[in-house]
Amino acid sequence: MEMLAKVTIRGAKYFTGNIDGKDLDSAAIFVDVELRGETASGVCTNELKVEKSEVVKSILHNPMPFLAEVSMIQTTNGKANGDRNVVTSIRPLAMEPKGAKVPS
């Protein structure tokens, strides 16, 4: 299943290389998520896996944080806690002014 979401990207990282003879290409972005619960308030940062390092490399020139539209696919291993969203594309929308909160 493919989904679109607007997120505030606070950071991003990637790794490409070879470890123990295995080629690796991994990436992640860190986005704001709302805290929920009776004793929680505000936002925290959550890691989202990214399909390929090229997706992250394409946004690293943007000053962080910034508002973006991300496309994600939901995957599962069939177990109760096996669902995962994987980002397949990122489209920057706007820069976040320092100290301002971008609506999500």
C-alpha positions in Angstrom: 0.0 0.0 0.0 1.4 3.4 -1.0 0.7 6.5 1.2 1.6 10.2 1.0 2.3 12.3 4.1 3.5 15.8 5.0 6.3 15.7 7.5 8.9 18.0 9.1 12.3 16.5 8.4 14.7 17.3 11.2 17.6 15.1 10.0 18.7 12.4 7.5 21.5 9.9 7.2 22.7 7.2 4.8 25.3 4.5 4.5 26.6 2.8 1.4 29.5 0.4 1.6 30.6 -3.1 2.1 30.8 -4.8 5.5 32.0 -8.4 5.8 31.6 -8.9 2.0 28.0 -7.7 2.0 27.1 -4.6 0.0 24.8 -2.3 2.0 22.7 0.7 1.0 20.7 2.0 3.9 19.1 5.4 4.8 16.7 7.0 7.2 15.1 10.4 7.9 14.1 11.7 11.3 10.6 13.4 11.4 8.4 15.1 14.0 5.6 12.9 15.4 2.9 13.9 17.9 3.1 12.4 21.4 -0.1 10.8 22.5 -1.5 9.8 25.8 -3.0 11.4 28.9 0.4 12.2 30.4 2.2 13.3 27.2 2.2 16.5 25.2 4.1 17.9 22.3 6.3 16.2 19.6 9.3 14.0 19.4 11.5 12.8 16.6 10.9 9.4 15.0 13.1 7.5 12.5 11.7 6.4 9.2 13.6 3.9 7.0 14.2 5.1 3.4 14.3 2.7 0.5 17.6 3.8 -1.0 20.4 6.1 -0.1 19.9 8.1 -3.3 16.6 9.4 -1.9 18.4 10.9 1.1 21.3 12.2 -0.9 18.8 14.2 -3.0 17.7 16.3 0.0 20.9 16.8 1.9 21.4 20.2 0.3 18.3 21.5 2.1 18.8 23.3 5.4 17.1 21.3 8.1 14.4 21.3 9.4 12.1 21.5 6.4 8.5 20.5 5.4 8.3 17.7 2.8 5.9 15.4 1.2 7.0 11.8 1.5 5.7 8.8 -0.3 5.8 5.5 1.7 4.9 1.9 1.2 3.8 -0.2 4.2 5.5 -3.6 4.5 5.0 -6.4 7.0 6.6 -9.7 7.9 3.2 -11.1 8.8 3.8 -10.9 12.6 1.9 -8.7 15.1 4.7 -6.1 15.4 6.1 -6.6 11.9 4.6 -3.6 10.1 7.1 -1.0 8.8 6.7 2.1 6.6 9.5 2.6 4.1 10.0 6.0 2.4 10.3 5.8 -1.4 10.5 9.5 -2.3 10.8 12.9 -0.7 9.6 16.2 -2.2 10.7 19.3 -0.2 7.8 21.8 0.2 9.1 24.7 2.4 11.8 25.7 4.9 10.8 26.0 8.5 11.6 29.4 10.0 13.9 29.1 13.1 11.7 28.7 16.2 8.5 28.1 14.2 6.5 25.0 14.2 5.4 23.7 10.8 1.9 22.2 10.9 1.8 18.5 10.2 
